[in-house]
Amino acid sequence: MNRIKPVVASLVVLGVSLAAASPAAGVAWKSRTSPLYGYQDGKAFGKTYGNFYNDGSVRAMSTTYQYDLQPGGQNVRVETDFFFREYDNLCNDGGGECWNFDVSKQTEETDEAKWVTDSRARNLHSAASGARGGINICKIRPMWNDPCSATAFPTFSY
């Protein structure tokens, strides 16, 4: 009986350690084997996937993996628009909760034909009940509109 307690205690500690290492309330969107592609004129220029999560109950974190499918040409970057679900007098024709845009953040540009990791964060709003990322990959074209992929909208509550 005494031997069982240390094993159970070890498993409990291991479980806590594993839980602490993983993002709380995280949302994985797309994957390396099934990424989000960006297209221009029917040709893929980049791909991305990632995680959007509550980082320590302090900030919404967007960690992305991006890949330039046309290296040596125009760069690509991932953009994350941060939204927070909070009460607003303008919501629902007279007040209520809705998704309010906060800020847009971009990763560093890359032109490499390999997976590049980058993260962007925004402090959580104390009056909000959730966070949402509007995430896409774009090809950077100076003096022209940047073509971008469709937008993923991973969301978590807090």
C-alpha positions as CSV (number, residue, x, y, z in Angstrom):
1,M,0.0,0.0,0.0
2,N,2.8,2.4,0.8
3,R,4.3,1.8,-2.7
4,I,1.1,2.9,-4.4
5,K,1.1,6.4,-2.9
6,P,4.5,7.5,-4.4
7,V,3.4,6.2,-7.8
8,V,0.1,8.1,-7.6
9,A,1.8,11.2,-6.4
10,S,4.3,11.0,-9.3
11,L,1.5,10.7,-11.8
12,V,-0.3,13.7,-10.3
13,V,2.8,15.7,-10.5
14,L,3.5,14.6,-14.1
15,G,-0.1,15.4,-15.0
16,V,0.2,18.9,-13.6
17,S,3.6,19.4,-15.4
18,L,2.1,18.3,-18.7
19,A,-0.9,20.6,-18.2
20,A,1.2,23.5,-17.4
21,A,3.3,23.0,-20.5
22,S,0.4,23.0,-22.9
23,P,-1.5,26.2,-23.8
24,A,-4.6,26.7,-21.7
25,A,-7.8,27.1,-23.7
26,G,-5.8,26.8,-27.0
27,V,-7.1,26.3,-30.5
28,A,-5.0,24.6,-33.1
29,W,-6.1,25.8,-36.5
30,K,-5.1,23.9,-39.6
31,S,-1.9,21.7,-39.5
32,R,1.4,21.1,-41.2
33,T,-0.2,18.3,-43.3
34,S,-3.3,20.4,-44.0
35,P,-2.3,24.1,-43.9
36,L,-4.1,27.3,-45.0
37,Y,-2.9,28.3,-48.5
38,G,-2.8,31.7,-50.0
39,Y,-3.3,32.0,-53.8
40,Q,-2.7,34.6,-56.5
41,D,-3.9,34.1,-60.0
42,G,-4.7,30.4,-59.1
43,K,-1.1,29.7,-57.9
44,A,-0.3,29.1,-54.3
45,F,2.2,31.6,-52.9
46,G,2.4,30.5,-49.2
47,K,0.9,28.3,-46.5
48,T,0.4,28.6,-42.8
49,Y,-1.0,26.9,-39.7
50,G,-0.8,27.5,-35.9
51,N,-2.2,27.9,-32.5
52,F,-4.3,30.7,-30.9
53,Y,-4.4,30.4,-27.1
54,N,-4.7,32.0,-23.7
55,D,-1.2,32.6,-22.5
56,G,-1.2,32.5,-18.7
57,S,-4.5,34.4,-18.4
58,V,-2.6,37.5,-19.4
59,R,-2.6,37.6,-23.2
60,A,-4.0,36.1,-26.3
61,M,-1.1,34.5,-28.2
62,S,-1.0,33.7,-31.9
63,T,1.9,31.3,-32.8
64,T,2.1,30.6,-36.5
65,Y,4.2,28.6,-38.9
66,Q,4.6,30.1,-42.3
67,Y,6.2,28.8,-45.6
68,D,6.9,30.7,-48.7
69,L,6.1,28.6,-51.8
70,Q,7.8,31.1,-54.2
71,P,11.1,31.7,-52.5
72,G,13.4,34.4,-53.8
73,G,10.4,36.5,-55.0
74,Q,8.1,38.6,-53.0
75,N,8.0,37.9,-49.2
76,V,5.1,36.5,-47.3
77,R,3.9,37.2,-43.7
78,V,1.0,36.1,-41.5
79,E,-1.4,38.6,-40.1
80,T,-3.5,38.3,-37.0
81,D,-6.4,40.5,-36.2
82,F,-7.2,40.4,-32.5
83,F,-10.9,40.6,-31.4
84,F,-12.4,40.5,-27.9
85,R,-16.0,39.5,-27.0
86,E,-17.3,42.3,-24.7
87,Y,-20.3,44.4,-24.0
88,D,-20.8,47.4,-26.2
89,N,-23.7,49.8,-26.4
90,L,-23.6,49.5,-30.2
91,C,-24.0,45.7,-30.3
92,N,-27.3,44.1,-31.2
93,D,-29.1,47.4,-31.8
94,G,-28.9,48.7,-28.3
95,G,-26.3,46.8,-26.3
96,G,-25.0,43.4,-25.7
97,E,-21.9,41.3,-26.3
98,C,-20.2,41.2,-29.6
99,W,-16.7,40.7,-31.2
100,N,-14.8,44.0,-31.1
101,F,-11.7,44.5,-33.3
102,D,-8.7,45.5,-31.2
103,V,-5.5,45.5,-33.3
104,S,-3.8,43.9,-36.2
105,K,-0.3,42.4,-35.9
106,Q,2.0,40.9,-38.5
107,T,4.8,38.4,-38.3
108,E,8.2,39.2,-39.8
109,E,8.3,38.8,-43.6
110,T,10.1,35.7,-45.0
111,D,11.0,34.4,-48.4
112,E,12.3,31.0,-47.3
113,A,11.1,27.7,-48.6
114,K,11.0,26.3,-45.0
115,W,8.7,26.5,-42.0
116,V,9.4,29.7,-40.0
117,T,7.8,30.2,-36.6
118,D,6.7,33.5,-35.2
119,S,4.4,34.7,-32.4
120,R,2.3,37.8,-31.8
121,A,0.3,38.6,-28.7
122,R,-2.2,41.1,-27.3
123,N,-3.1,41.6,-23.6
124,L,-6.5,40.1,-22.6
125,H,-9.3,42.6,-21.9
126,S,-10.5,42.2,-18.3
127,A,-14.1,43.0,-19.3
128,A,-14.2,40.5,-22.1
129,S,-15.4,36.8,-22.1
130,G,-13.4,35.6,-25.1
131,A,-10.7,36.3,-27.7
132,R,-10.6,35.5,-31.4
133,G,-7.9,35.7,-34.0
134,G,-8.6,36.5,-37.7
135,I,-5.5,34.9,-39.2
136,N,-4.3,34.7,-42.8
137,I,-1.1,34.6,-44.9
138,C,-0.4,37.4,-47.4
139,K,2.1,38.0,-50.2
140,I,3.8,41.4,-49.8
141,R,3.6,43.5,-53.0
142,P,4.9,47.1,-52.6
143,M,2.5,49.7,-54.1
144,W,-0.2,47.1,-54.8
145,N,-2.9,45.4,-52.7
146,D,-1.4,42.3,-51.0
147,P,-3.2,39.1,-52.0
148,C,-4.1,37.1,-48.9
149,S,-5.6,33.7,-48.1
150,A,-9.0,33.0,-46.6
151,T,-9.1,33.9,-42.9
152,A,-9.1,31.4,-40.1
153,F,-11.0,32.5,-36.9
154,P,-9.8,30.4,-33.9
155,T,-11.6,31.4,-30.7
156,F,-11.3,30.8,-27.0
157,S,-13.3,31.8,-23.9
158,Y,-11.9,33.0,-20.6
